[in-house]
């Protein structure tokens, strides 16, 4: 599956890799009995890629933009959880995951902005 994604777009690939990393981090949280936080992070991380993947088959430009906005909101939510994890004593720091999430956010926001601009000029 990962090889298949490499032939696709960069944001889909990065969101897939981020989801894998989050699953591994959440396993550490589960060992620390931080199930609620782990569950929230897992949902947000998996939703990012799922919405990006869904956007690839959008029925219209508006549908594409809507699905990418949902992915961006989930990425913002995940970024928030990572910031909390970095601030809480006793949890493993995750600066690398935070940076990956911020990268995905930037790409998604650029895609959304470009899509909206193209929609106006069309």
C-alpha positions in Angstrom: 0.0 0.0 0.0 2.8 2.5 0.9 4.5 1.9 -2.5 1.1 2.6 -4.2 0.8 5.9 -2.3 4.3 7.1 -3.4 3.0 7.2 -6.9 0.2 9.6 -5.8 0.4 13.1 -4.5 2.7 14.3 -1.7 0.0 15.2 0.8 -1.6 11.8 0.6 1.8 10.2 1.1 2.6 12.4 4.1 -0.8 11.9 5.7 -0.3 8.1 5.4 3.1 8.2 7.0 1.8 10.5 9.7 -1.0 8.1 10.5 1.5 5.2 10.8 3.7 7.3 13.2 0.7 8.3 15.2 -0.5 4.7 15.6 3.0 3.9 16.9 3.0 6.8 19.3 -0.6 5.9 20.5 0.7 2.5 21.4 3.1 4.2 23.8 0.3 6.3 25.2 -1.8 3.1 25.7 1.1 1.6 27.8 0.9 4.7 30.0 -2.9 4.3 30.3 -3.6 7.5 28.4 -6.4 5.9 26.5 -8.6 8.9 26.0 -5.8 11.0 24.6 -4.6 8.1 22.5 -8.1 7.6 21.1 -8.6 11.2 20.2 -5.2 11.4 18.5 -5.8 8.2 16.5 -9.2 9.4 15.3 -7.8 12.8 14.1 -4.7 11.3 12.5 -6.7 8.6 10.6 -9.3 11.1 9.5 -6.7 13.4 7.8 -5.7 10.8 5.3 -9.2 9.4 4.9 -10.5 12.8 3.9 -7.6 13.5 1.5 -8.2 10.1 -0.1 -11.9 10.8 -0.4 -11.2 14.2 -1.9 -9.4 12.4 -4.8 -12.8 11.2 -5.9 -14.7 14.4 -5.3 -17.9 15.0 -7.3 -17.1 18.7 -7.8 -14.6 21.4 -7.0 -16.7 22.4 -4.0 -16.8 18.8 -2.7 -13.0 18.6 -3.1 -12.5 21.8 -1.2 -14.9 20.7 1.5 -13.1 17.4 2.1 -9.7 19.0 2.1 -11.0 21.5 4.7 -12.1 18.7 6.9 -8.7 17.1 6.6 -7.1 20.5 7.5 -9.3 20.8 10.6 -8.4 17.3 11.7 -4.7 18.2 11.2 -5.1 21.3 13.3 -6.8 19.2 16.0 -3.9 16.7 15.9 -1.4 19.5 16.1 -3.1 20.7 19.3 -2.9 17.2 20.9 0.8 17.0 20.1 1.4 20.4 21.7 -0.4 19.1 24.8 1.7 16.0 24.8 4.9 18.0 24.6 3.7 20.2 27.5 2.7 17.3 29.9 5.4 16.0 32.1 5.9 12.2 31.8 4.7 11.9 28.2 7.2 11.2 25.4 8.0 14.3 23.4 7.0 14.3 19.8 8.5 17.3 18.1 9.1 15.3 14.9 5.4 14.3 14.7 4.4 17.9 15.5 6.6 19.1 12.6 5.1 16.5 10.2 1.6 17.6 11.2 2.5 21.3 10.6 3.9 20.4 7.2 0.6 18.6 6.3 -1.4 21.6 7.5 0.7 24.0 5.4 0.2 21.8 2.3 -3.5 21.4 2.9 -4.0 25.1 3.4 -2.1 25.8 0.2 -4.2 23.3 -1.8 -7.4 24.8 -0.4 -6.3 28.3 -1.2 -5.2 27.4 -4.7 -8.4 25.4 -5.3 -10.5 28.4 -4.2 -8.5 30.8 -6.4 -8.9 28.5 -9.4 -12.6 28.1 -8.7 -13.0 31.9 -8.9 -11.1 32.2 -12.2 -13.0 29.3 -13.8 
